[in-house]
Amino acid sequence: MNKLFALLFLIPIFASAQNAKLKTTSTDSVEAVKVVDFYTKDIVDFPNEADDYYQRGHARITLKDFNGALVDLNKAVSLKINFDRAYVDRGRLKDVLSNYEGAIADYDQAISIKPTAVAYYSRGLANFSMNNFTAARADYDKAIELDPKYKNAYIERGQLKKEAGDSKGAVADYDAAIAIDANNVGAYSLRAEAKSALNDAKGAAGDYNQALKLAPPGADMYLNSGNAKLKIKDYAGANADYAAAIRLDSKNILAYYNRAITLDNLGRFAAAIADYTTYLKSNEDSGRAYLKRGNDYLKTANYKNAVEDFDKRLSLNSNNTEALFNRAFCKRNLKDYPGAIADYSRVIAIDPKNGDAYNNRGFISHTLRNDAAACPDFKKAITLGNKAAVENALHFCK
């Protein structure tokens, strides 16, 4: 499962329940240094003020001084045993430090003091990290019960539902998050994934488009958007998205492969060949890519290169009838008639009901003036429903 949670602590007040990212701007750092200095001096005069340690701990988190922050939050809860906010924030800090059991213990303490949506949501994240998905789901449910506008809880619960196979329930939670915050990029992107799982490619494409409008997207979002558009046969849109993904990440190999498929559908075979070639540099054992590039070489009448790609495909799976059939077609055009007949014969051995293979083998036999072999093939093809064989039999068989 994918975890969306990232820590946020604000200075000098308690972290907002709806935010999920740690601020790291230079302005924050400058202010954090000032806050640390202020409370350090204040602690000298008032060494037993829990709030001072709490605020300095926040500032140290912004400066990524996690160990120092932990010392301060420990001191805060030792001085003020009912300091629920400090327990929640110490739990979040332990979560960041991968001390999930310690984090859950702190959230338990915070909830026993004051059961808040923030505490339940945060405990849900820790349970999630420990693969306690049932407990995480219960915590998200409680967070939403306490705060029906808690968008992040809807998003995280949606993720749990999607991973559990309840994509419809996930969409409902993402709907709720978007109703609360119509500019939530993550919710649109995740809802698109859930819609894709429901085979709602059109809805997924719409959500990816909206996500792309709302924020500077990454290569993966463009890739996913392209995939959704490819499913609904919006080849021009998919091509544009894959191109954007490659611009942002020239090593995104899957974008090259999927763009090649899109270019195939746009009839741009030379460009597709170039993308398959890039993909194959990193995936030399991809039989499907060799087959697809071979088919494009065939379509551009580059039969020699096509045969080489079909050879590679067949070296990985000798019974691939598409590669055998298309290699036979190329060999026929290269006047390698024995090789073509051998390939059609292998297709027939694997798929005895392939009327096209019988007809094509028969035509090559006729070309070699061997109608004694050609006519039985035409007749067999006719019984299998091949219309071209009817014409061939009328012309070549008496």
LORO-597425 format. One line per 5 residues: their letters; for each residue x, y, z of N, C-alpha, C. Coordinates in pm, whole numbers. Layout:
<pts>
a	X,Y,Z,X,Y,Z,X,Y,Z  ...
</pts>
This chain:
<pts>
mnklf	83,-121,0,0,0,0,86,125,0  33,229,-57,106,356,-61,64,441,57  160,502,122,132,587,237,143,731,197  37,808,222,35,948,181,91,1040,288  99,991,413,130,1078,526,272,1130,523
allfl	284,1261,545,415,1322,572,393,1422,685  491,1437,772,471,1512,896,466,1663,874  380,1729,948,378,1876,949,370,1926,1093  461,2012,1129,451,2084,1256,461,2232,1224  370,2310,1280,370,2453,1256,425,2524,1379
ipifa	484,2637,1357,540,2716,1467,462,2847,1476  418,2888,1596,438,2818,1723,317,2739,1768  215,2722,1685,92,2657,1730,91,2510,1690  -4,2436,1746,-17,2293,1723,-46,2263,1576  7,2153,1527,-7,2116,1385,-153,2103,1347
saqna	-186,2157,1229,-323,2149,1179,-360,2007,1141  -482,1968,1170,-527,1832,1138,-534,1807,989  -552,1911,908,-575,1891,766,-448,1896,683  -337,1937,740,-214,1946,662,-132,1819,676  -50,1792,574,22,1665,577,165,1675,528
klktt	221,1793,511,358,1803,462,442,1890,552  566,1849,571,660,1923,654,711,2045,580  694,2162,638,744,2283,574,896,2291,588  962,2321,480,1109,2326,483,1163,2447,408  1085,2554,393,1132,2671,321,1238,2744,403
stdsv	1316,2824,337,1421,2897,406,1362,2993,509  1246,3051,479,1181,3142,573,1147,3069,701  1092,2947,688,1060,2866,806,1185,2840,889  1294,2808,822,1418,2777,894,1470,2897,971  1465,3012,907,1510,3134,976,1424,3161,1099
eavkv	1292,3148,1081,1202,3170,1194,1224,3066,1303  1251,2942,1262,1271,2835,1359,1393,2860,1445  1499,2910,1384,1620,2942,1461,1587,3048,1567  1510,3148,1527,1471,3254,1621,1387,3196,1736  1296,3103,1701,1210,3044,1803,1293,2962,1902
vdfyt	1388,2884,1850,1474,2803,1937,1551,2895,2033  1607,3002,1979,1683,3094,2064,1595,3156,2171  1472,3196,2130,1382,3261,2225,1347,3169,2341  1304,3045,2307,1260,2955,2414,1377,2899,2495  1493,2889,2434,1612,2846,2510,1641,2946,2622
kdivd	1632,3075,2587,1654,3179,2688,1542,3177,2792  1418,3156,2746,1304,3156,2838,1313,3039,2935  1362,2924,2885,1373,2804,2969,1474,2826,3083  1577,2908,3057,1675,2939,3162,1605,3006,3280  1512,3097,3247,1441,3170,3353,1323,3091,3409
fpnea	1260,3007,3321,1141,2932,3363,1159,2785,3322  1240,2711,3395,1277,2574,3355,1165,2471,3367  1052,2509,3423,944,2412,3443,819,2444,3360  835,2526,3255,723,2560,3168,714,2458,3054  614,2372,3059,599,2267,2957,581,2326,2817
ddyyq	506,2436,2808,481,2496,2677,610,2544,2610  707,2590,2688,833,2636,2631,906,2520,2561  910,2406,2629,975,2289,2568,899,2242,2444  767,2250,2454,681,2209,2341,709,2296,2218  713,2428,2238,735,2519,2126,877,2504,2070
rghar	975,2486,2156,1111,2467,2107,1123,2334,2030  1050,2234,2078,1049,2106,2007,995,2121,1865  889,2200,1851,833,2228,1718,938,2290,1627  1006,2391,1680,1106,2461,1600,1219,2367,1559  1259,2279,1649,1366,2186,1617,1324,2084,1509
itlkd	1197,2052,1508,1147,1963,1402,1161,2031,1266  1127,2160,1260,1141,2234,1135,1286,2236,1088  1377,2239,1185,1520,2238,1153,1574,2096,1134  1482,1999,1139,1515,1856,1124,1609,1805,1232  1605,1871,1347,1678,1825,1464,1582,1735,1542
fngal	1558,1615,1491,1455,1528,1546,1492,1478,1686  1618,1449,1707,1658,1401,1839,1640,1510,1945  1678,1632,1908,1658,1744,2001,1512,1769,2027  1431,1757,1922,1286,1776,1936,1228,1671,2029  1275,1547,2014,1223,1440,2100,1255,1466,2246
vdlnk	1374,1516,2273,1412,1550,2411,1318,1656,2466  1288,1758,2384,1199,1865,2430,1058,1815,2455  1005,1732,2366,868,1682,2384,860,1587,2503  967,1509,2524,971,1425,2644,961,1510,2770  1035,1621,2771,1034,1711,2887,896,1774,2904
avslk	833,1811,2792,702,1875,2798,599,1784,2865  595,1655,2826,495,1565,2884,532,1524,3026  660,1532,3061,698,1501,3199,655,1613,3293  651,1735,3241,610,1850,3322,459,1869,3323  392,1819,3221,247,1838,3210,188,1707,3161
infdr	148,1621,3254,111,1484,3219,-15,1476,3134  -98,1578,3134,-220,1578,3053,-205,1660,2925  -84,1673,2878,-52,1756,2761,-82,1674,2634  -209,1668,2596,-251,1580,2486,-184,1618,2354  -171,1747,2326,-110,1790,2199,35,1744,2190
ayvdr	106,1748,2302,247,1706,2302,259,1557,2277  164,1479,2333,165,1335,2307,141,1306,2158  46,1378,2098,19,1358,1955,142,1392,1872  204,1505,1903,319,1547,1822,440,1458,1847  456,1410,1971,565,1317,1994,538,1185,1920
grlkd	412,1147,1916,377,1028,1840,409,1044,1692  379,1161,1636,409,1187,1495,560,1184,1471  634,1240,1566,779,1240,1552,833,1097,1556  780,1014,1647,821,874,1654,784,801,1525  671,839,1467,629,780,1339,735,809,1232
vlsny	780,934,1227,883,973,1131,1012,894,1155  1041,866,1282,1161,792,1319,1140,641,1313  1024,600,1258,989,457,1239,971,381,1370  946,454,1478,914,390,1606,762,386,1618  700,295,1543,554,296,1531,486,251,1660
egaia	544,154,1728,485,110,1854,486,224,1956  597,297,1961,605,411,2052,507,519,2013  490,539,1883,394,638,1835,253,602,1878  215,475,1859,80,432,1897,57,448,2046  159,420,2127,146,438,2271,118,585,2305
dydqa	184,677,2234,160,820,2258,19,860,2213  -25,809,2099,-161,842,2053,-265,786,2149  -240,665,2201,-331,608,2300,-344,701,2421  -228,752,2466,-229,842,2582,-304,970,2551  -281,1025,2432,-350,1149,2392,-501,1128,2387
isikp	-543,1013,2332,-686,983,2320,-750,964,2456  -673,906,2550,-728,887,2685,-748,1021,2756  -668,1121,2716,-681,1255,2775,-790,1335,2704  -784,1334,2571,-880,1409,2492,-892,1343,2354  -999,1271,2329,-1015,1201,2202,-1047,1297,2087
tavay	-947,1327,2007,-963,1421,1896,-948,1348,1762  -1000,1409,1658,-986,1352,1523,-839,1341,1484  -759,1441,1524,-615,1440,1493,-547,1318,1554  -580,1288,1677,-516,1176,1745,-553,1043,1680  -682,1028,1649,-725,903,1585,-664,890,1445
ysrgl	-665,998,1370,-606,994,1236,-458,958,1242  -387,1021,1333,-243,995,1346,-216,852,1388  -300,800,1478,-283,660,1518,-314,566,1401  -411,607,1319,-440,529,1200,-319,518,1109  -247,627,1093,-127,626,1009,-21,531,1065
anfsm	-5,533,1197,94,444,1259,51,298,1245  -77,272,1265,-127,134,1246,-107,89,1102  -129,181,1010,-106,152,869,39,111,846  130,185,906,273,157,889,311,20,943  236,-29,1039,262,-162,1098,177,-270,1033
nnfta	110,-233,923,24,-326,850,-96,-372,932  -134,-291,1032,-255,-319,1109,-372,-248,1041  -413,-302,927,-508,-229,842,-648,-220,903  -688,-324,975,-821,-320,1039,-824,-210,1145  -718,-202,1224,-710,-98,1328,-701,40,1264
arady	-624,51,1154,-613,179,1084,-749,223,1033  -825,130,976,-958,164,924,-1049,214,1036  -1044,147,1152,-1126,190,1265,-1087,330,1311  -958,361,1310,-912,494,1351,-958,601,1252  -948,573,1123,-994,671,1023,-1145,692,1036
dkaie	-1218,583,1060,-1363,595,1079,-1394,689,1196  -1321,671,1305,-1347,752,1425,-1307,897,1399  -1196,919,1328,-1154,1056,1297,-1261,1128,1217  -1320,1057,1121,-1425,1117,1037,-1552,1140,1118  -1581,1049,1210,-1698,1067,1298,-1684,1194,1381
ldpky	-1562,1217,1431,-1537,1334,1515,-1527,1462,1432  -1480,1449,1309,-1463,1566,1222,-1502,1526,1079  -1628,1541,1043,-1675,1500,910,-1610,1578,794  -1535,1681,825,-1466,1759,722,-1317,1725,714  -1280,1614,772,-1138,1575,778,-1099,1509,646
knayi	-1056,1588,549,-1032,1537,413,-922,1431,408  -815,1450,486,-706,1353,481,-749,1216,531  -840,1214,629,-890,1086,679,-969,1014,570  -1047,1090,494,-1120,1029,381,-1022,972,278  -915,1047,251,-818,1003,150,-748,875,195
ergql	-703,873,321,-634,754,371,-728,634,378  -852,658,420,-948,547,425,-979,498,285  -984,590,190,-1003,551,51,-892,460,1  -768,492,41,-656,407,3,-670,266,59  -710,257,185,-731,125,245,-837,47,169
kkeag	-947,114,136,-1054,47,63,-1007,0,-74  -933,85,-143,-887,49,-277,-796,-72,-273  -702,-72,-178,-608,-184,-167,-679,-311,-124  -793,-298,-55,-870,-415,-13,-963,-464,-123  -962,-396,-238,-1045,-437,-351,-1178,-365,-359
dskga	-1203,-272,-267,-1329,-197,-267,-1306,-64,-337  -1287,-69,-469,-1260,54,-544,-1381,147,-544  -1500,90,-543,-1621,173,-540,-1627,252,-410  -1597,187,-298,-1595,256,-169,-1485,361,-165  -1372,330,-229,-1262,426,-234,-1305,552,-309
vadyd	-1373,534,-422,-1420,650,-500,-1511,737,-414  -1597,674,-334,-1688,750,-247,-1609,835,-147  -1501,780,-91,-1421,857,4,-1346,970,-66  -1294,944,-185,-1227,1051,-260,-1327,1159,-301  -1450,1117,-333,-1556,1215,-361,-1574,1309,-242
aaiai	-1578,1249,-123,-1598,1328,-1,-1482,1425,19  -1359,1379,-4,-1243,1466,12,-1247,1581,-86  -1287,1553,-209,-1293,1657,-312,-1406,1756,-283  -1516,1706,-225,-1626,1796,-187,-1579,1895,-81  -1488,1851,5,-1433,1939,109,-1329,2033,51
dannv	-1247,1982,-39,-1139,2060,-99,-1133,2028,-248  -1194,2113,-328,-1203,2088,-473,-1070,2105,-544  -968,2151,-472,-836,2170,-534,-733,2069,-484  -781,1959,-429,-690,1858,-374,-638,1768,-486  -517,1793,-528,-458,1720,-640,-450,1571,-612
gaysl	-404,1536,-491,-389,1396,-457,-519,1319,-464  -629,1383,-421,-759,1314,-423,-802,1284,-566  -781,1380,-657,-817,1355,-798,-733,1243,-856  -604,1244,-827,-515,1142,-881,-550,1003,-828  -576,994,-699,-612,866,-639,-749,818,-686
raeak	-842,914,-702,-974,873,-751,-963,821,-894  -872,880,-971,-849,831,-1107,-801,687,-1106  -710,654,-1012,-661,517,-1001,-775,422,-966  -860,463,-873,-973,378,-832,-1071,360,-948  -1095,466,-1023,-1185,455,-1138,-1125,364,-1245
salnd	-995,369,-1261,-929,278,-1355,-952,133,-1314  -945,107,-1183,-968,-29,-1133,-1112,-73,-1158  -1203,24,-1169,-1345,-5,-1198,-1372,-4,-1349  -1265,5,-1428,-1275,12,-1575,-1350,136,-1623  -1350,240,-1541,-1408,368,-1581,-1295,454,-1636
akgaa	-1247,417,-1755,-1131,487,-1813,-1163,632,-1843  -1285,661,-1886,-1324,799,-1917,-1322,884,-1790  -1377,831,-1681,-1376,904,-1555,-1235,924,-1503  -1151,822,-1519,-1012,832,-1475,-938,940,-1552  -959,943,-1683,-893,1043,-1767,-935,1184,-1724
gdynq	-1063,1202,-1693,-1112,1332,-1648,-1047,1375,-1518  -1031,1280,-1425,-969,1314,-1297,-820,1347,-1314  -752,1272,-1398,-611,1304,-1422,-597,1443,-1486  -686,1475,-1579,-683,1608,-1641,-699,1717,-1536  -792,1694,-1442,-815,1794,-1338,-694,1806,-1247
alkla	-632,1693,-1213,-511,1695,-1130,-398,1770,-1200  -386,1748,-1331,-281,1814,-1407,-301,1966,-1413  -427,2009,-1408,-457,2153,-1412,-425,2221,-1279  -437,2145,-1170,-430,2206,-1038,-289,2226,-984  -195,2145,-1030,-61,2155,-972,43,2113,-1075
ppgad	164,2162,-1061,272,2116,-1149,290,1966,-1130  254,1885,-1230,254,1741,-1212,391,1679,-1233  406,1558,-1184,528,1483,-1206,512,1388,-1322  620,1322,-1356,620,1230,-1470,520,1117,-1450  509,1066,-1328,419,954,-1304,273,992,-1325
mylns	237,1116,-1289,99,1157,-1310,68,1168,-1459  162,1221,-1535,142,1226,-1681,133,1084,-1738  216,993,-1685,212,855,-1733,76,793,-1705  25,810,-1585,-106,754,-1549,-218,818,-1630  -207,948,-1652,-307,1017,-1734,-305,963,-1876
gnakl	-185,944,-1929,-173,887,-2063,-234,749,-2072  -212,668,-1967,-268,533,-1966,-420,535,-1970  -479,627,-1893,-625,638,-1892,-677,681,-2029  -609,774,-2092,-652,820,-2225,-633,711,-2330  -527,632,-2314,-505,522,-2408,-620,424,-2403
kikdy	-673,399,-2283,-783,304,-2268,-910,351,-2338  -930,483,-2343,-1052,533,-2410,-1022,575,-2555  -905,534,-2603,-863,556,-2742,-845,703,-2778  -813,784,-2676,-776,923,-2702,-625,924,-2727  -588,879,-2847,-446,856,-2875,-366,986,-2880
agana	-425,1092,-2932,-353,1220,-2937,-327,1272,-2796  -429,1262,-2709,-412,1306,-2571,-312,1221,-2497  -317,1089,-2518,-223,999,-2453,-80,1030,-2499  -64,1052,-2628,69,1082,-2682,127,1208,-2618  43,1310,-2602,89,1434,-2540,131,1412,-2395
dyaaa	54,1330,-2322,88,1304,-2182,218,1223,-2170  234,1124,-2254,358,1045,-2248,479,1132,-2284  461,1220,-2380,570,1310,-2418,608,1400,-2299  506,1447,-2226,532,1530,-2109,605,1451,-2001  564,1326,-1982,630,1240,-1883,778,1222,-1917
irlds	806,1204,-2045,945,1184,-2088,1026,1312,-2074  962,1426,-2100,1033,1554,-2081,1075,1573,-1936  987,1531,-1845,1016,1547,-1702,1112,1439,-1650  1110,1324,-1715,1195,1213,-1671,1233,1130,-1793  1349,1162,-1849,1392,1095,-1973,1423,948,-1952
knila	1428,903,-1827,1455,762,-1798,1328,685,-1764  1213,748,-1787,1085,681,-1761,1057,584,-1875  1112,463,-1866,1109,367,-1976,967,326,-2012  880,313,-1912,743,271,-1942,671,374,-2027  706,502,-2010,644,607,-2092,682,588,-2238
yynra	805,548,-2264,847,522,-2403,766,406,-2461  751,301,-2384,678,183,-2433,533,217,-2463  468,285,-2369,327,317,-2387,308,421,-2498  404,513,-2511,393,609,-2621,406,536,-2755  493,435,-2760,508,358,-2883,376,293,-2923
itldn	304,238,-2824,173,177,-2853,78,283,-2907  82,402,-2845,-4,512,-2891,31,553,-3033  160,564,-3062,204,601,-3196,164,496,-3299  166,369,-3259,116,263,-3348,-27,293,-3391  -109,329,-3291,-250,355,-3319,-271,482,-3400
lgrfa	-172,571,-3397,-178,694,-3478,-117,673,-3616  -67,551,-3642,-7,522,-3771,132,579,-3789  195,620,-3681,329,678,-3687,432,569,-3651  451,479,-3746,526,357,-3717,675,383,-3696  734,474,-3771,877,503,-3755,905,559,-3616
aaiad	818,650,-3569,834,706,-3434,814,598,-3328  717,509,-3352,692,399,-3258,816,309,-3250  876,280,-3365,997,196,-3366,1107,258,-3281  1122,390,-3291,1226,459,-3212,1199,443,-3062  1072,454,-3022,1040,439,-2880,1058,295,-2832
yttyl	1017,198,-2912,1040,58,-2874,1190,30,-2861  1269,92,-2949,1414,73,-2944,1471,127,-2814  1424,245,-2772,1468,301,-2644,1429,210,-2529  1308,162,-2533,1259,72,-2427,1343,-55,-2419  1374,-112,-2535,1446,-239,-2539,1591,-227,-2490
ksned	1646,-108,-2491,1781,-90,-2439,1788,-124,-2291  1677,-104,-2222,1672,-134,-2079,1594,-262,-2048  1532,-320,-2150,1449,-439,-2130,1473,-537,-2244  1594,-592,-2248,1634,-677,-2360,1557,-807,-2367  1490,-844,-2260,1415,-970,-2260,1265,-949,-2277
sgray	1226,-833,-2326,1084,-805,-2344,1036,-859,-2478  979,-978,-2475,929,-1038,-2598,820,-956,-2664  734,-895,-2582,625,-815,-2639,678,-695,-2716  784,-633,-2665,840,-516,-2735,903,-558,-2867  973,-671,-2868,1029,-720,-2995,918,-750,-3095
lkrgn	811,-810,-3047,699,-843,-3135,636,-717,-3193  613,-618,-3107,549,-495,-3153,640,-417,-3248  770,-412,-3217,860,-343,-3308,871,-419,-3440  873,-551,-3431,874,-632,-3553,753,-606,-3639  637,-594,-3577,515,-565,-3653,524,-430,-3722
dylkt	586,-332,-3653,601,-200,-3715,701,-203,-3830  808,-282,-3815,901,-298,-3928,827,-362,-4047  741,-458,-4017,663,-523,-4124,574,-420,-4195  508,-335,-4115,416,-236,-4173,490,-135,-4260  618,-114,-4231,697,-20,-4312,781,-94,-4416
anykn	748,-222,-4438,813,-305,-4541,962,-326,-4516  1005,-312,-4391,1144,-342,-4355,1146,-487,-4305  1135,-580,-4402,1113,-720,-4367,1234,-784,-4300  1352,-742,-4337,1472,-800,-4278,1479,-772,-4128  1459,-645,-4090,1460,-610,-3948,1343,-675,-3874
avedf	1230,-685,-3943,1114,-749,-3882,1145,-894,-3848  1207,-966,-3941,1243,-1106,-3916,1335,-1118,-3796  1430,-1026,-3784,1523,-1029,-3670,1448,-1013,-3537  1349,-921,-3536,1273,-902,-3413,1184,-1023,-3383  1124,-1080,-3486,1042,-1199,-3462,1128,-1316,-3415
dkrls	1251,-1324,-3467,1344,-1427,-3420,1367,-1411,-3269  1388,-1286,-3225,1414,-1261,-3082,1290,-1294,-2998  1174,-1257,-3053,1050,-1291,-2980,1036,-1442,-2966  1066,-1515,-3071,1050,-1661,-3069,1159,-1728,-2986  1273,-1663,-2970,1377,-1720,-2883,1331,-1719,-2737
lnsnn	1236,-1629,-2706,1182,-1619,-2571,1057,-1704,-2554  987,-1728,-2663,867,-1813,-2663,849,-1870,-2803  893,-1991,-2822,896,-2050,-2956,758,-2081,-3011  655,-2074,-2927,520,-2107,-2971,430,-1985,-2991  490,-1867,-3003,411,-1747,-3024,363,-1743,-3170
tealf	235,-1772,-3189,184,-1787,-3326,183,-1656,-3403  166,-1543,-3333,167,-1414,-3404,304,-1388,-3464  409,-1414,-3386,545,-1394,-3437,575,-1491,-3552  532,-1616,-3538,554,-1714,-3645,480,-1675,-3772  355,-1636,-3759,273,-1599,-3875,332,-1477,-3946
nrafc	367,-1375,-3869,419,-1253,-3930,560,-1273,-3986  638,-1359,-3921,771,-1389,-3976,756,-1462,-4110  657,-1550,-4118,632,-1621,-4244,596,-1523,-4356  515,-1422,-4320,477,-1320,-4419,601,-1246,-4469  690,-1209,-4375,813,-1139,-4414,903,-1227,-4500
krnlk	916,-1353,-4462,1000,-1445,-4540,946,-1462,-4681  815,-1466,-4691,753,-1475,-4825,792,-1355,-4910  790,-1235,-4850,826,-1115,-4925,976,-1107,-4953  1054,-1178,-4872,1198,-1184,-4897,1233,-1303,-4988  1128,-1371,-5036,1141,-1487,-5125,1209,-1606,-5058
dypga	1201,-1609,-4925,1247,-1728,-4853,1126,-1820,-4837  1087,-1883,-4947,964,-1961,-4949,970,-2084,-4857  1080,-2159,-4856,1085,-2273,-4763,1071,-2229,-4617  1137,-2115,-4583,1127,-2066,-4447,985,-2023,-4413  917,-1961,-4509,779,-1918,-4488,688,-2039,-4467
iadys	705,-2141,-4553,622,-2262,-4539,646,-2327,-4404  772,-2330,-4359,803,-2391,-4230,734,-2317,-4116  731,-2183,-4124,666,-2106,-4018,515,-2125,-4019  453,-2124,-4138,309,-2148,-4144,276,-2288,-4093  363,-2384,-4121,340,-2521,-4073,345,-2526,-3921
rviai	437,-2449,-3861,445,-2445,-3715,321,-2379,-3655  269,-2275,-3722,145,-2212,-3676,33,-2314,-3677  22,-2390,-3784,-85,-2489,-3798,-71,-2599,-3692  53,-2638,-3662,73,-2741,-3561,26,-2693,-3423  45,-2564,-3397,4,-2507,-3269,-145,-2473,-3269
dpkng	-193,-2423,-3383,-333,-2379,-3395,-394,-2441,-3521  -443,-2565,-3514,-493,-2636,-3633,-615,-2571,-3699  -677,-2475,-3631,-795,-2410,-3688,-762,-2273,-3748  -636,-2248,-3774,-594,-2119,-3830,-606,-2125,-3982  -723,-2083,-4033,-748,-2087,-4177,-654,-2000,-4257
daynn	-612,-1885,-4199,-520,-1796,-4271,-387,-1864,-4297  -339,-1941,-4199,-210,-2011,-4216,-220,-2115,-4327  -331,-2190,-4332,-350,-2287,-4441,-354,-2217,-4576  -431,-2109,-4585,-444,-2038,-4713,-309,-1982,-4759  -236,-1919,-4667,-108,-1858,-4704,-4,-1962,-4741
rgfis	-5,-2074,-4668,89,-2180,-4704,55,-2237,-4841  -75,-2249,-4866,-118,-2297,-4997,-76,-2204,-5109  -85,-2073,-5084,-49,-1977,-5189,101,-1986,-5220  183,-2003,-5118,327,-2017,-5143,355,-2145,-5221  285,-2252,-5187,304,-2377,-5262,266,-2357,-5408
htlrn	159,-2280,-5430,121,-2250,-5569,229,-2168,-5638  284,-2071,-5565,392,-1989,-5622,510,-2076,-5664  533,-2183,-5589,641,-2277,-5621,594,-2383,-5720  472,-2362,-5778,413,-2453,-5877,392,-2593,-5821  354,-2594,-5694,325,-2722,-5628,179,-2722,-5588
daaac	90,-2726,-5688,-54,-2722,-5659,-102,-2848,-5589  -24,-2955,-5601,-61,-3078,-5530,-60,-3055,-5379  26,-2965,-5333,29,-2928,-5192,-61,-2809,-5164  -75,-2720,-5265,-152,-2597,-5244,-301,-2625,-5229  -356,-2706,-5316,-502,-2725,-5318,-558,-2786,-5190
pdfkk	-493,-2887,-5132,-545,-2937,-5004,-545,-2829,-4895  -445,-2740,-4899,-443,-2631,-4801,-557,-2534,-4825  -584,-2502,-4953,-697,-2411,-4983,-828,-2473,-4935  -845,-2601,-4961,-970,-2669,-4924,-987,-2671,-4771  -876,-2697,-4701,-883,-2696,-4554,-916,-2557,-4504
aitlg	-856,-2455,-4564,-883,-2318,-4523,-1030,-2283,-4544  -1089,-2333,-4656,-1230,-2307,-4685,-1318,-2365,-4575  -1287,-2487,-4530,-1368,-2548,-4424,-1358,-2471,-4293  -1250,-2391,-4280,-1231,-2311,-4159,-1284,-2169,-4176  -1351,-2144,-4291,-1417,-2015,-4312,-1332,-1908,-4375
nkaav	-1220,-1944,-4437,-1133,-1844,-4500,-1185,-1810,-4639  -1229,-1685,-4659,-1289,-1644,-4786,-1186,-1633,-4898  -1064,-1589,-4863,-961,-1576,-4966,-929,-1712,-5028  -940,-1818,-4949,-911,-1951,-5000,-1011,-1995,-5105  -1134,-1945,-5095,-1236,-1978,-5195,-1192,-1929,-5332
enalh	-1147,-1805,-5339,-1099,-1747,-5465,-975,-1821,-5515  -886,-1852,-5425,-763,-1921,-5465,-793,-2060,-5520  -884,-2129,-5457,-920,-2263,-5504,-984,-2258,-5643  -1069,-2157,-5666,-1133,-2143,-5797,-1032,-2116,-5907  -930,-2036,-5874,-832,-1999,-5976,-722,-2105,-5999
fck	-685,-2172,-5894,-565,-2255,-5903,-591,-2406,-5895  -710,-2445,-5854,-735,-2588,-5836,-846,-2633,-5933  -825,-2741,-6001,-923,-2793,-6097,-986,-2921,-6044
</pts>
